[in-house]
Amino acid sequence: MLETEMLQKKFKDKVAVDGVNLYMEKGESIGLLGPNGAGKSTTISMISSLIKPTAGDVRLHGESVVKNPSLIRTVLGVVPQEIALYEELTAYENLKFFGRIYSLRGKKLEEAIQYVLGIVGLNERQKDLVKTYSGGMKRRINIAVALLHEPEILIMDEPTVGIDPQSRSYILEMVRQLNREKGITVLYTSHYMEEVERLCDRVYIMDHGQVIASGTKDELKSILSNEETILIDLNQSSPQLIHALETDNVIQKITETEKGFKLIVPKGSNCLGNVFQQAEKQQVQIINVHVQVPTLEDVFLHLTGRKLRD
């Protein structure tokens, strides 16, 4: 349905996106992951026809979006990272304003407004000023704006940033329904790995402007099929212990957690002896050891060397 071909964008001497190839089939939910500065937002902007690529192309049903941006603009809804609403207007007035931009008028516009308000669960608050809304409610109206013209493709750029857990759960379930029940094709970026795990059929991981891995969640996790993840809980935080273990050649990756740290090591390796020995030297008590199968976040750390939020 939608694909990019060797997409590239340069800003003066800086290459923000360097030869990105990705595709989306109709009805798929695709995750786009990467650390800050990886090139995700620039890629989204080129797909959306907001900026023109330096090289390469975006194709919708085989036709060039670069040559004819109107192809995608009629079928695309975009939920930006920043809330794009007029706070001095009501939710209804915002939706009416943006609906007119989509060339909706009269009865069709009114039906579209009530339809999207129902989807985001804010019918009863439609006449309230947006400035009186919570962060989660603003996010939901932001999504409603993108749905007014019943798009075939929905791009969501970190739609749950800075909101409460209840609103976040509501939005995730709403996206899932839009994808599974309405058949809307979704391209989803997030700083929350569990959201991508929950929503997406396939995932692209970007770093330094390039796609460094792609596939289903199980395919990506198989990258670490010869490794295992060990969670170590401590009685107290100990940066010194983590620093001491960084010199252990068996340990492929060590990451600090809220309760201690996480190791990625080859399967069958005997690293725990050194872990306990170093903990004793640092006078730190290990209170729990848990071995788990690799997660999508483990794969991300393995490939990029950085946390998603770095």
URHUDA-V965237 format. One record per residue. RES is the residue in three letters. SS is DSSP state (@ for helix, = for strand, . for the rest). PSI is psi in radians with two decimals (999 if undefined). NEAR is the number of other ideal C-beta (glycine too) atoms within 12 Angstrom. Layout:
BEGIN
RES;SS;PSI;NEAR, RES;SS;PSI;NEAR
END
This chain:
BEGIN
MET;.;-0.89;29, LEU;=;2.37;37, GLU;=;2.69;28, THR;=;2.53;38, GLU;=;1.89;23, MET;=;0.84;23, LEU;=;2.27;40, GLN;=;2.49;30, LYS;=;2.19;33, LYS;=;2.42;22, PHE;=;1.75;16, LYS;.;-2.02;8, ASP;.;-0.06;7, LYS;=;2.24;16, VAL;=;1.87;22, ALA;=;-0.66;31, VAL;=;2.28;40, ASP;=;1.52;27, GLY;=;0.84;27, VAL;=;2.20;41, ASN;=;2.14;23, LEU;=;2.79;38, TYR;=;2.73;26, MET;=;2.18;37, GLU;.;2.72;19, LYS;.;2.27;20, GLY;.;0.00;21, GLU;.;2.77;30, SER;=;2.00;38, ILE;=;2.30;43, GLY;=;2.41;43, LEU;=;1.92;42, LEU;=;2.69;46, GLY;=;2.68;42, PRO;.;2.92;25, ASN;.;2.36;21, GLY;.;0.12;19, ALA;.;-0.36;33, GLY;.;0.15;40, LYS;@;-0.90;40, SER;@;-0.65;29, THR;@;-0.71;34, THR;@;-0.80;39, ILE;@;-0.73;41, SER;@;-0.63;27, MET;@;-0.71;37, ILE;@;-0.65;49, SER;.;-0.09;36, SER;.;0.31;29, LEU;.;-0.62;23, ILE;.;2.62;24, LYS;.;2.33;23, PRO;.;2.65;35, THR;.;-0.63;25, ALA;=;2.87;20, GLY;=;-3.02;27, ASP;=;2.78;31, VAL;=;2.27;46, ARG;=;2.32;26, LEU;=;2.03;32, HIS;.;0.64;20, GLY;.;-0.11;15, GLU;=;2.55;19, SER;=;2.12;23, VAL;.;-0.53;35, VAL;.;-0.74;29, LYS;.;-0.55;16, ASN;.;1.41;18, PRO;.;-0.47;25, SER;@;-0.36;15, LEU;@;-0.80;26, ILE;@;-0.47;37, ARG;@;-0.46;25, THR;.;-0.34;19, VAL;.;0.06;29, LEU;=;2.37;36, GLY;=;2.37;37, VAL;=;2.20;35, VAL;=;1.81;43, PRO;.;2.83;25, GLN;.;-0.70;24, GLU;.;2.46;16, ILE;.;2.17;32, ALA;.;1.33;24, LEU;.;2.78;32, TYR;.;1.90;22, GLU;.;-0.39;20, GLU;.;-0.05;13, LEU;.;2.81;23, THR;=;2.93;25, ALA;@;-0.75;38, TYR;@;-0.78;31, GLU;@;-0.66;23, ASN;@;-0.84;38, LEU;@;-0.63;43, LYS;@;-0.72;29, PHE;@;-0.89;24, PHE;@;-0.55;32, GLY;@;-0.68;32, ARG;@;-0.59;21, ILE;@;-0.59;18, TYR;.;0.13;27, SER;.;0.44;15, LEU;.;2.44;25, ARG;.;2.77;15, GLY;@;-2.35;13, LYS;@;-0.66;11, LYS;@;-0.70;18, LEU;@;-0.79;24, GLU;@;-0.74;20, GLU;@;-0.70;18, ALA;@;-0.72;31, ILE;@;-0.84;38, GLN;@;-0.57;24, TYR;@;-0.86;22, VAL;@;-0.56;40, LEU;@;-0.63;33, GLY;@;-0.70;20, ILE;@;-0.76;33, VAL;@;0.01;39, GLY;.;0.63;25, LEU;.;0.48;35, ASN;@;-0.76;21, GLU;@;-0.28;14, ARG;@;0.23;24, GLN;.;-0.45;29, LYS;.;0.08;19, ASP;.;2.55;24, LEU;=;2.45;21, VAL;@;-0.54;33, LYS;@;-0.28;19, THR;@;-0.06;16, TYR;.;2.68;28, SER;.;2.94;22, GLY;@;-0.71;24, GLY;@;-0.67;30, MET;@;-0.68;34, LYS;@;-0.72;37, ARG;@;-0.69;41, ARG;@;-0.68;44, ILE;@;-0.62;48, ASN;@;-0.72;42, ILE;@;-0.70;47, ALA;@;-0.69;45, VAL;@;-0.75;44, ALA;@;-0.30;42, LEU;@;-0.10;39, LEU;.;-0.71;37, HIS;.;0.31;31, GLU;.;1.12;25, PRO;.;2.67;31, GLU;.;-0.52;30, ILE;=;2.36;44, LEU;=;2.09;43, ILE;=;2.16;41, MET;=;1.97;45, ASP;=;1.66;35, GLU;.;1.07;34, PRO;.;-0.09;46, THR;.;0.32;39, VAL;.;2.28;27, GLY;.;0.48;19, ILE;.;2.90;26, ASP;.;2.74;18, PRO;@;-0.63;15, GLN;@;-0.80;18, SER;@;-0.67;29, ARG;@;-0.78;28, SER;@;-0.70;19, TYR;@;-0.80;26, ILE;@;-0.74;40, LEU;@;-0.76;34, GLU;@;-0.63;23, MET;@;-0.78;36, VAL;@;-0.72;41, ARG;@;-0.75;23, GLN;@;-0.71;24, LEU;@;-0.67;35, ASN;@;-0.89;31, ARG;@;-0.69;19, GLU;.;-0.62;13, LYS;.;-0.21;24, GLY;.;0.32;20, ILE;.;2.31;37, THR;=;2.25;35, VAL;=;2.30;48, LEU;=;2.06;48, TYR;=;2.16;44, THR;=;2.57;43, SER;.;2.72;39, HIS;.;0.09;30, TYR;.;1.86;31, MET;@;-0.61;30, GLU;@;-0.48;22, GLU;@;-0.77;33, VAL;@;-0.72;39, GLU;@;-0.69;27, ARG;@;-0.60;26, LEU;@;-0.51;37, CYS;.;2.47;37, ASP;.;-0.77;30, ARG;=;2.80;31, VAL;=;2.40;41, TYR;=;2.32;43, ILE;=;2.15;41, MET;=;2.59;40, ASP;=;2.41;30, HIS;.;0.70;25, GLY;.;0.07;29, GLN;=;2.67;28, VAL;=;2.05;33, ILE;=;-0.22;29, ALA;=;2.63;30, SER;=;2.76;29, GLY;=;-3.08;24, THR;=;2.92;23, LYS;@;-0.71;33, ASP;@;-0.66;19, GLU;@;-0.72;19, LEU;@;-0.69;33, LYS;@;-0.47;29, SER;@;-0.28;19, ILE;@;-0.56;27, LEU;@;0.51;30, SER;.;-0.38;17, ASN;.;0.12;16, GLU;=;2.89;31, GLU;=;2.70;30, THR;=;2.30;34, ILE;=;2.12;36, LEU;=;2.21;29, ILE;=;2.07;37, ASP;=;2.38;23, LEU;=;2.84;31, ASN;.;-0.19;17, GLN;.;2.76;17, SER;.;2.47;17, SER;.;1.45;28, PRO;@;-0.54;17, GLN;@;-0.70;19, LEU;@;-0.78;33, ILE;@;-0.76;28, HIS;@;-0.70;16, ALA;@;-0.63;22, LEU;@;-0.29;39, GLU;.;-0.32;21, THR;.;-0.09;13, ASP;.;2.01;26, ASN;.;-0.37;12, VAL;.;-0.59;25, ILE;=;2.09;30, GLN;=;-0.59;29, LYS;=;2.42;34, ILE;=;2.27;34, THR;=;2.32;30, GLU;=;2.45;24, THR;.;3.10;23, GLU;.;-0.60;11, LYS;.;-0.18;19, GLY;=;-1.89;31, PHE;=;2.91;36, LYS;=;2.36;36, LEU;=;2.48;39, ILE;=;2.12;36, VAL;=;2.79;32, PRO;=;2.51;21, LYS;.;2.37;19, GLY;.;-0.02;12, SER;.;2.67;22, ASN;.;1.35;16, CYS;.;-0.27;30, LEU;@;-0.50;24, GLY;@;-0.80;14, ASN;@;-0.64;25, VAL;@;-0.83;35, PHE;@;-0.65;20, GLN;@;-0.79;18, GLN;@;-0.63;30, ALA;@;-0.68;29, GLU;@;-0.70;16, LYS;@;-0.67;16, GLN;.;0.03;23, GLN;.;0.79;14, VAL;.;2.41;27, GLN;.;2.25;17, ILE;=;2.13;28, ILE;=;-0.22;15, ASN;=;2.45;16, VAL;=;2.18;23, HIS;=;2.17;20, VAL;=;2.24;21, GLN;=;2.80;19, VAL;.;2.68;20, PRO;.;2.48;32, THR;.;3.00;28, LEU;@;-0.61;38, GLU;@;-0.64;36, ASP;@;-0.74;36, VAL;@;-0.78;37, PHE;@;-0.82;42, LEU;@;-0.69;34, HIS;@;-0.71;34, LEU;@;-0.67;35, THR;@;-0.40;28, GLY;.;0.16;19, ARG;.;2.65;24, LYS;.;2.75;23, LEU;.;-0.55;35, ARG;.;-0.07;18, ASP;.;999;16
END
